[in-house]
Amino acid sequence: MKLLSPCIDKCENKNGYCTGCFRSISEISEWKTLCFIEKLEIYKKIEKRRRLQLK
């Protein structure tokens, strides 16, 4: 199974995370080399960051 990149081409770094995909610079740069489980963990972090942003 393959996880697609959460990138939406709205790259802007605020507070250490992209405002488009909510990933850190290191998460973005390492994405292509990560295994499925590692990508899934990043998706979990993304959801937490989105929820915090909406508060």
mmJSON file of the N, C-alpha and C atoms, coordinates in Angstrom:
{"data_MODEL":{"atom_site":{
"group_PDB":["ATOM","ATOM","ATOM","ATOM","ATOM","ATOM","ATOM","ATOM","ATOM","ATOM","ATOM","ATOM","ATOM","ATOM","ATOM","ATOM","ATOM","ATOM","ATOM","ATOM","ATOM","ATOM","ATOM","ATOM","ATOM","ATOM","ATOM","ATOM","ATOM","ATOM","ATOM","ATOM","ATOM","ATOM","ATOM","ATOM","ATOM","ATOM","ATOM","ATOM","ATOM","ATOM","ATOM","ATOM","ATOM","ATOM","ATOM","ATOM","ATOM","ATOM","ATOM","ATOM","ATOM","ATOM","ATOM","ATOM","ATOM","ATOM","ATOM","ATOM","ATOM","ATOM","ATOM","ATOM","ATOM","ATOM","ATOM","ATOM","ATOM","ATOM","ATOM","ATOM","ATOM","ATOM","ATOM","ATOM","ATOM","ATOM","ATOM","ATOM","ATOM","ATOM","ATOM","ATOM","ATOM","ATOM","ATOM","ATOM","ATOM","ATOM","ATOM","ATOM","ATOM","ATOM","ATOM","ATOM","ATOM","ATOM","ATOM","ATOM","ATOM","ATOM","ATOM","ATOM","ATOM","ATOM","ATOM","ATOM","ATOM","ATOM","ATOM","ATOM","ATOM","ATOM","ATOM","ATOM","ATOM","ATOM","ATOM","ATOM","ATOM","ATOM","ATOM","ATOM","ATOM","ATOM","ATOM","ATOM","ATOM","ATOM","ATOM","ATOM","ATOM","ATOM","ATOM","ATOM","ATOM","ATOM","ATOM","ATOM","ATOM","ATOM","ATOM","ATOM","ATOM","ATOM","ATOM","ATOM","ATOM","ATOM","ATOM","ATOM","ATOM","ATOM","ATOM","ATOM","ATOM","ATOM","ATOM","ATOM","ATOM","ATOM","ATOM","ATOM","ATOM"],
"id":[1,2,3,4,5,6,7,8,9,10,11,12,13,14,15,16,17,18,19,20,21,22,23,24,25,26,27,28,29,30,31,32,33,34,35,36,37,38,39,40,41,42,43,44,45,46,47,48,49,50,51,52,53,54,55,56,57,58,59,60,61,62,63,64,65,66,67,68,69,70,71,72,73,74,75,76,77,78,79,80,81,82,83,84,85,86,87,88,89,90,91,92,93,94,95,96,97,98,99,100,101,102,103,104,105,106,107,108,109,110,111,112,113,114,115,116,117,118,119,120,121,122,123,124,125,126,127,128,129,130,131,132,133,134,135,136,137,138,139,140,141,142,143,144,145,146,147,148,149,150,151,152,153,154,155,156,157,158,159,160,161,162,163,164,165],
"type_symbol":["N","C","C","N","C","C","N","C","C","N","C","C","N","C","C","N","C","C","N","C","C","N","C","C","N","C","C","N","C","C","N","C","C","N","C","C","N","C","C","N","C","C","N","C","C","N","C","C","N","C","C","N","C","C","N","C","C","N","C","C","N","C","C","N","C","C","N","C","C","N","C","C","N","C","C","N","C","C","N","C","C","N","C","C","N","C","C","N","C","C","N","C","C","N","C","C","N","C","C","N","C","C","N","C","C","N","C","C","N","C","C","N","C","C","N","C","C","N","C","C","N","C","C","N","C","C","N","C","C","N","C","C","N","C","C","N","C","C","N","C","C","N","C","C","N","C","C","N","C","C","N","C","C","N","C","C","N","C","C","N","C","C","N","C","C"],
"label_atom_id":["N","CA","C","N","CA","C","N","CA","C","N","CA","C","N","CA","C","N","CA","C","N","CA","C","N","CA","C","N","CA","C","N","CA","C","N","CA","C","N","CA","C","N","CA","C","N","CA","C","N","CA","C","N","CA","C","N","CA","C","N","CA","C","N","CA","C","N","CA","C","N","CA","C","N","CA","C","N","CA","C","N","CA","C","N","CA","C","N","CA","C","N","CA","C","N","CA","C","N","CA","C","N","CA","C","N","CA","C","N","CA","C","N","CA","C","N","CA","C","N","CA","C","N","CA","C","N","CA","C","N","CA","C","N","CA","C","N","CA","C","N","CA","C","N","CA","C","N","CA","C","N","CA","C","N","CA","C","N","CA","C","N","CA","C","N","CA","C","N","CA","C","N","CA","C","N","CA","C","N","CA","C","N","CA","C","N","CA","C","N","CA","C"],
"label_alt_id":[null,null,null,null,null,null,null,null,null,null,null,null,null,null,null,null,null,null,null,null,null,null,null,null,null,null,null,null,null,null,null,null,null,null,null,null,null,null,null,null,null,null,null,null,null,null,null,null,null,null,null,null,null,null,null,null,null,null,null,null,null,null,null,null,null,null,null,null,null,null,null,null,null,null,null,null,null,null,null,null,null,null,null,null,null,null,null,null,null,null,null,null,null,null,null,null,null,null,null,null,null,null,null,null,null,null,null,null,null,null,null,null,null,null,null,null,null,null,null,null,null,null,null,null,null,null,null,null,null,null,null,null,null,null,null,null,null,null,null,null,null,null,null,null,null,null,null,null,null,null,null,null,null,null,null,null,null,null,null,null,null,null,null,null,null],
"label_comp_id":["MET","MET","MET","LYS","LYS","LYS","LEU","LEU","LEU","LEU","LEU","LEU","SER","SER","SER","PRO","PRO","PRO","CYS","CYS","CYS","ILE","ILE","ILE","ASP","ASP","ASP","LYS","LYS","LYS","CYS","CYS","CYS","GLU","GLU","GLU","ASN","ASN","ASN","LYS","LYS","LYS","ASN","ASN","ASN","GLY","GLY","GLY","TYR","TYR","TYR","CYS","CYS","CYS","THR","THR","THR","GLY","GLY","GLY","CYS","CYS","CYS","PHE","PHE","PHE","ARG","ARG","ARG","SER","SER","SER","ILE","ILE","ILE","SER","SER","SER","GLU","GLU","GLU","ILE","ILE","ILE","SER","SER","SER","GLU","GLU","GLU","TRP","TRP","TRP","LYS","LYS","LYS","THR","THR","THR","LEU","LEU","LEU","CYS","CYS","CYS","PHE","PHE","PHE","ILE","ILE","ILE","GLU","GLU","GLU","LYS","LYS","LYS","LEU","LEU","LEU","GLU","GLU","GLU","ILE","ILE","ILE","TYR","TYR","TYR","LYS","LYS","LYS","LYS","LYS","LYS","ILE","ILE","ILE","GLU","GLU","GLU","LYS","LYS","LYS","ARG","ARG","ARG","ARG","ARG","ARG","ARG","ARG","ARG","LEU","LEU","LEU","GLN","GLN","GLN","LEU","LEU","LEU","LYS","LYS","LYS"],
"label_asym_id":["A","A","A","A","A","A","A","A","A","A","A","A","A","A","A","A","A","A","A","A","A","A","A","A","A","A","A","A","A","A","A","A","A","A","A","A","A","A","A","A","A","A","A","A","A","A","A","A","A","A","A","A","A","A","A","A","A","A","A","A","A","A","A","A","A","A","A","A","A","A","A","A","A","A","A","A","A","A","A","A","A","A","A","A","A","A","A","A","A","A","A","A","A","A","A","A","A","A","A","A","A","A","A","A","A","A","A","A","A","A","A","A","A","A","A","A","A","A","A","A","A","A","A","A","A","A","A","A","A","A","A","A","A","A","A","A","A","A","A","A","A","A","A","A","A","A","A","A","A","A","A","A","A","A","A","A","A","A","A","A","A","A","A","A","A"],
"label_entity_id":["1","1","1","1","1","1","1","1","1","1","1","1","1","1","1","1","1","1","1","1","1","1","1","1","1","1","1","1","1","1","1","1","1","1","1","1","1","1","1","1","1","1","1","1","1","1","1","1","1","1","1","1","1","1","1","1","1","1","1","1","1","1","1","1","1","1","1","1","1","1","1","1","1","1","1","1","1","1","1","1","1","1","1","1","1","1","1","1","1","1","1","1","1","1","1","1","1","1","1","1","1","1","1","1","1","1","1","1","1","1","1","1","1","1","1","1","1","1","1","1","1","1","1","1","1","1","1","1","1","1","1","1","1","1","1","1","1","1","1","1","1","1","1","1","1","1","1","1","1","1","1","1","1","1","1","1","1","1","1","1","1","1","1","1","1"],
"label_seq_id":[1,1,1,2,2,2,3,3,3,4,4,4,5,5,5,6,6,6,7,7,7,8,8,8,9,9,9,10,10,10,11,11,11,12,12,12,13,13,13,14,14,14,15,15,15,16,16,16,17,17,17,18,18,18,19,19,19,20,20,20,21,21,21,22,22,22,23,23,23,24,24,24,25,25,25,26,26,26,27,27,27,28,28,28,29,29,29,30,30,30,31,31,31,32,32,32,33,33,33,34,34,34,35,35,35,36,36,36,37,37,37,38,38,38,39,39,39,40,40,40,41,41,41,42,42,42,43,43,43,44,44,44,45,45,45,46,46,46,47,47,47,48,48,48,49,49,49,50,50,50,51,51,51,52,52,52,53,53,53,54,54,54,55,55,55],
"pdbx_PDB_ins_code":[null,null,null,null,null,null,null,null,null,null,null,null,null,null,null,null,null,null,null,null,null,null,null,null,null,null,null,null,null,null,null,null,null,null,null,null,null,null,null,null,null,null,null,null,null,null,null,null,null,null,null,null,null,null,null,null,null,null,null,null,null,null,null,null,null,null,null,null,null,null,null,null,null,null,null,null,null,null,null,null,null,null,null,null,null,null,null,null,null,null,null,null,null,null,null,null,null,null,null,null,null,null,null,null,null,null,null,null,null,null,null,null,null,null,null,null,null,null,null,null,null,null,null,null,null,null,null,null,null,null,null,null,null,null,null,null,null,null,null,null,null,null,null,null,null,null,null,null,null,null,null,null,null,null,null,null,null,null,null,null,null,null,null,null,null],
"Cartn_x":[0.847,0.0,0.895,0.444,1.224,0.44,1.116,0.499,0.972,0.041,0.377,0.867,1.667,2.152,0.976,0.951,-0.123,0.081,1.115,1.43,0.275,-0.07,-1.111,-0.56,0.768,1.457,1.128,0.988,0.779,1.874,3.096,4.257,4.528,4.4,4.723,5.097,6.27,6.758,6.42,5.482,5.129,5.197,5.834,5.948,6.615,7.47,8.193,7.48,6.267,5.491,4.919,4.792,4.166,2.683,2.174,0.758,-0.159,0.406,-0.397,-0.582,0.532,0.455,0.752,1.132,1.402,2.567,3.523,4.722,5.898,6.871,8.106,8.985,10.0,10.92,11.572,11.972,12.603,11.617,10.365,9.359,9.127,9.134,8.945,10.127,11.337,12.524,12.771,12.345,12.563,11.422,10.312,9.097,9.334,10.083,10.274,11.06,11.811,12.633,11.976,10.85,10.191,9.362,9.269,8.42,6.966,6.064,4.631,4.329,4.893,4.618,5.094,6.264,6.785,5.896,5.42,4.514,3.195,2.715,1.483,1.64,2.79,3.053,3.042,3.581,3.558,2.126,1.31,-0.101,-0.812,-0.473,-1.067,-0.66,0.615,1.095,0.405,0.21,-0.456,-1.857,-2.59,-3.957,-3.964,-3.012,-2.919,-2.621,-1.703,-1.333,-2.502,-3.261,-4.441,-5.461,-5.708,-6.677,-6.247,-4.957,-4.451,-4.576,-4.385,-4.491,-5.924,-6.905,-8.309,-8.832,-8.114,-8.576,-8.399],
"Cartn_y":[-1.174,0.0,1.24,2.289,3.515,4.703,5.527,6.752,7.919,8.697,9.865,10.996,11.848,13.016,13.94,14.499,15.423,16.837,17.027,18.346,18.871,20.157,20.792,22.02,22.082,23.182,24.561,24.63,25.903,26.013,26.047,25.999,27.338,27.344,28.513,28.004,28.342,27.844,28.819,28.423,29.218,28.306,28.786,28.02,26.667,26.548,25.299,24.281,24.599,23.669,24.375,23.644,24.168,24.414,25.561,25.864,25.113,24.516,23.744,22.3,21.642,20.204,19.878,20.88,20.722,19.785,19.681,18.885,19.813,19.284,20.03,19.924,20.761,20.72,19.341,18.756,17.431,16.36,16.451,15.481,15.597,16.818,17.042,16.478,16.802,16.387,14.885,14.222,12.782,11.935,12.541,11.822,10.666,10.908,9.889,8.678,8.823,7.714,6.945,7.425,6.799,5.587,4.631,3.463,3.821,2.924,3.131,3.507,2.766,3.0,4.385,4.793,6.115,7.219,7.031,8.011,8.072,6.931,6.874,7.649,7.527,8.272,9.781,10.191,11.618,12.08,11.256,11.618,11.818,11.005,11.166,12.509,12.874,14.167,15.318,15.153,16.182,16.452,15.399,15.567,16.315,16.006,16.724,18.202,18.478,19.865,20.629,19.983,20.635,20.988,20.043,20.289,21.459,21.522,22.631,23.957,23.944,25.149,25.683,24.788,25.188,25.767,25.547,26.048,27.529],
"Cartn_z":[0.0,0.0,0.0,-0.64,-0.765,-0.208,0.564,1.071,0.221,-0.267,-1.069,-0.177,-0.739,-0.018,0.303,1.513,1.881,1.323,0.524,-0.033,-0.893,-0.687,-1.512,-2.237,-2.364,-3.061,-2.49,-1.195,-0.493,0.57,0.1,0.991,1.662,2.958,3.766,5.145,5.591,6.866,7.986,8.827,10.004,11.216,12.259,13.504,13.303,12.293,12.075,11.217,10.768,9.945,8.729,7.649,6.437,6.721,6.308,6.543,5.584,4.549,3.596,4.013,4.365,4.667,6.13,6.913,8.348,8.655,7.718,7.973,8.256,8.995,9.226,7.983,7.921,6.789,6.685,7.797,7.751,7.29,7.716,7.264,5.762,5.252,3.816,3.033,3.475,2.724,2.785,3.851,4.0,3.44,3.061,2.694,1.724,0.658,-0.382,0.102,1.176,1.67,2.813,3.293,4.442,4.035,4.953,4.715,5.056,4.757,4.967,6.42,7.36,8.787,9.213,8.742,9.082,8.52,7.308,6.701,7.468,7.889,8.671,9.982,10.618,11.849,11.591,10.461,10.11,9.885,9.231,9.03,10.367,11.363,12.693,13.3,13.13,13.627,12.901,11.596,10.792,11.327,11.624,12.138,13.463,14.339,15.617,15.385,14.476,14.177,13.57,12.71,12.108,13.178,14.075,15.142,16.022,16.339,17.148,16.414,15.123,14.297,14.281,14.321,14.244,15.556,16.645,17.948,18.067],
"occupancy":[1.0,1.0,1.0,1.0,1.0,1.0,1.0,1.0,1.0,1.0,1.0,1.0,1.0,1.0,1.0,1.0,1.0,1.0,1.0,1.0,1.0,1.0,1.0,1.0,1.0,1.0,1.0,1.0,1.0,1.0,1.0,1.0,1.0,1.0,1.0,1.0,1.0,1.0,1.0,1.0,1.0,1.0,1.0,1.0,1.0,1.0,1.0,1.0,1.0,1.0,1.0,1.0,1.0,1.0,1.0,1.0,1.0,1.0,1.0,1.0,1.0,1.0,1.0,1.0,1.0,1.0,1.0,1.0,1.0,1.0,1.0,1.0,1.0,1.0,1.0,1.0,1.0,1.0,1.0,1.0,1.0,1.0,1.0,1.0,1.0,1.0,1.0,1.0,1.0,1.0,1.0,1.0,1.0,1.0,1.0,1.0,1.0,1.0,1.0,1.0,1.0,1.0,1.0,1.0,1.0,1.0,1.0,1.0,1.0,1.0,1.0,1.0,1.0,1.0,1.0,1.0,1.0,1.0,1.0,1.0,1.0,1.0,1.0,1.0,1.0,1.0,1.0,1.0,1.0,1.0,1.0,1.0,1.0,1.0,1.0,1.0,1.0,1.0,1.0,1.0,1.0,1.0,1.0,1.0,1.0,1.0,1.0,1.0,1.0,1.0,1.0,1.0,1.0,1.0,1.0,1.0,1.0,1.0,1.0,1.0,1.0,1.0,1.0,1.0,1.0],
"B_iso_or_equiv":[0.0,0.0,0.0,0.0,0.0,0.0,0.0,0.0,0.0,0.0,0.0,0.0,0.0,0.0,0.0,0.0,0.0,0.0,0.0,0.0,0.0,0.0,0.0,0.0,0.0,0.0,0.0,0.0,0.0,0.0,0.0,0.0,0.0,0.0,0.0,0.0,0.0,0.0,0.0,0.0,0.0,0.0,0.0,0.0,0.0,0.0,0.0,0.0,0.0,0.0,0.0,0.0,0.0,0.0,0.0,0.0,0.0,0.0,0.0,0.0,0.0,0.0,0.0,0.0,0.0,0.0,0.0,0.0,0.0,0.0,0.0,0.0,0.0,0.0,0.0,0.0,0.0,0.0,0.0,0.0,0.0,0.0,0.0,0.0,0.0,0.0,0.0,0.0,0.0,0.0,0.0,0.0,0.0,0.0,0.0,0.0,0.0,0.0,0.0,0.0,0.0,0.0,0.0,0.0,0.0,0.0,0.0,0.0,0.0,0.0,0.0,0.0,0.0,0.0,0.0,0.0,0.0,0.0,0.0,0.0,0.0,0.0,0.0,0.0,0.0,0.0,0.0,0.0,0.0,0.0,0.0,0.0,0.0,0.0,0.0,0.0,0.0,0.0,0.0,0.0,0.0,0.0,0.0,0.0,0.0,0.0,0.0,0.0,0.0,0.0,0.0,0.0,0.0,0.0,0.0,0.0,0.0,0.0,0.0,0.0,0.0,0.0,0.0,0.0,0.0],
"pdbx_formal_charge":[null,null,null,null,null,null,null,null,null,null,null,null,null,null,null,null,null,null,null,null,null,null,null,null,null,null,null,null,null,null,null,null,null,null,null,null,null,null,null,null,null,null,null,null,null,null,null,null,null,null,null,null,null,null,null,null,null,null,null,null,null,null,null,null,null,null,null,null,null,null,null,null,null,null,null,null,null,null,null,null,null,null,null,null,null,null,null,null,null,null,null,null,null,null,null,null,null,null,null,null,null,null,null,null,null,null,null,null,null,null,null,null,null,null,null,null,null,null,null,null,null,null,null,null,null,null,null,null,null,null,null,null,null,null,null,null,null,null,null,null,null,null,null,null,null,null,null,null,null,null,null,null,null,null,null,null,null,null,null,null,null,null,null,null,null],
"auth_seq_id":[1,1,1,2,2,2,3,3,3,4,4,4,5,5,5,6,6,6,7,7,7,8,8,8,9,9,9,10,10,10,11,11,11,12,12,12,13,13,13,14,14,14,15,15,15,16,16,16,17,17,17,18,18,18,19,19,19,20,20,20,21,21,21,22,22,22,23,23,23,24,24,24,25,25,25,26,26,26,27,27,27,28,28,28,29,29,29,30,30,30,31,31,31,32,32,32,33,33,33,34,34,34,35,35,35,36,36,36,37,37,37,38,38,38,39,39,39,40,40,40,41,41,41,42,42,42,43,43,43,44,44,44,45,45,45,46,46,46,47,47,47,48,48,48,49,49,49,50,50,50,51,51,51,52,52,52,53,53,53,54,54,54,55,55,55],
"auth_comp_id":["MET","MET","MET","LYS","LYS","LYS","LEU","LEU","LEU","LEU","LEU","LEU","SER","SER","SER","PRO","PRO","PRO","CYS","CYS","CYS","ILE","ILE","ILE","ASP","ASP","ASP","LYS","LYS","LYS","CYS","CYS","CYS","GLU","GLU","GLU","ASN","ASN","ASN","LYS","LYS","LYS","ASN","ASN","ASN","GLY","GLY","GLY","TYR","TYR","TYR","CYS","CYS","CYS","THR","THR","THR","GLY","GLY","GLY","CYS","CYS","CYS","PHE","PHE","PHE","ARG","ARG","ARG","SER","SER","SER","ILE","ILE","ILE","SER","SER","SER","GLU","GLU","GLU","ILE","ILE","ILE","SER","SER","SER","GLU","GLU","GLU","TRP","TRP","TRP","LYS","LYS","LYS","THR","THR","THR","LEU","LEU","LEU","CYS","CYS","CYS","PHE","PHE","PHE","ILE","ILE","ILE","GLU","GLU","GLU","LYS","LYS","LYS","LEU","LEU","LEU","GLU","GLU","GLU","ILE","ILE","ILE","TYR","TYR","TYR","LYS","LYS","LYS","LYS","LYS","LYS","ILE","ILE","ILE","GLU","GLU","GLU","LYS","LYS","LYS","ARG","ARG","ARG","ARG","ARG","ARG","ARG","ARG","ARG","LEU","LEU","LEU","GLN","GLN","GLN","LEU","LEU","LEU","LYS","LYS","LYS"],
"auth_asym_id":["A","A","A","A","A","A","A","A","A","A","A","A","A","A","A","A","A","A","A","A","A","A","A","A","A","A","A","A","A","A","A","A","A","A","A","A","A","A","A","A","A","A","A","A","A","A","A","A","A","A","A","A","A","A","A","A","A","A","A","A","A","A","A","A","A","A","A","A","A","A","A","A","A","A","A","A","A","A","A","A","A","A","A","A","A","A","A","A","A","A","A","A","A","A","A","A","A","A","A","A","A","A","A","A","A","A","A","A","A","A","A","A","A","A","A","A","A","A","A","A","A","A","A","A","A","A","A","A","A","A","A","A","A","A","A","A","A","A","A","A","A","A","A","A","A","A","A","A","A","A","A","A","A","A","A","A","A","A","A","A","A","A","A","A","A"],
"auth_atom_id":["N","CA","C","N","CA","C","N","CA","C","N","CA","C","N","CA","C","N","CA","C","N","CA","C","N","CA","C","N","CA","C","N","CA","C","N","CA","C","N","CA","C","N","CA","C","N","CA","C","N","CA","C","N","CA","C","N","CA","C","N","CA","C","N","CA","C","N","CA","C","N","CA","C","N","CA","C","N","CA","C","N","CA","C","N","CA","C","N","CA","C","N","CA","C","N","CA","C","N","CA","C","N","CA","C","N","CA","C","N","CA","C","N","CA","C","N","CA","C","N","CA","C","N","CA","C","N","CA","C","N","CA","C","N","CA","C","N","CA","C","N","CA","C","N","CA","C","N","CA","C","N","CA","C","N","CA","C","N","CA","C","N","CA","C","N","CA","C","N","CA","C","N","CA","C","N","CA","C","N","CA","C","N","CA","C","N","CA","C","N","CA","C"],
"pdbx_PDB_model_num":[1,1,1,1,1,1,1,1,1,1,1,1,1,1,1,1,1,1,1,1,1,1,1,1,1,1,1,1,1,1,1,1,1,1,1,1,1,1,1,1,1,1,1,1,1,1,1,1,1,1,1,1,1,1,1,1,1,1,1,1,1,1,1,1,1,1,1,1,1,1,1,1,1,1,1,1,1,1,1,1,1,1,1,1,1,1,1,1,1,1,1,1,1,1,1,1,1,1,1,1,1,1,1,1,1,1,1,1,1,1,1,1,1,1,1,1,1,1,1,1,1,1,1,1,1,1,1,1,1,1,1,1,1,1,1,1,1,1,1,1,1,1,1,1,1,1,1,1,1,1,1,1,1,1,1,1,1,1,1,1,1,1,1,1,1]
}}}
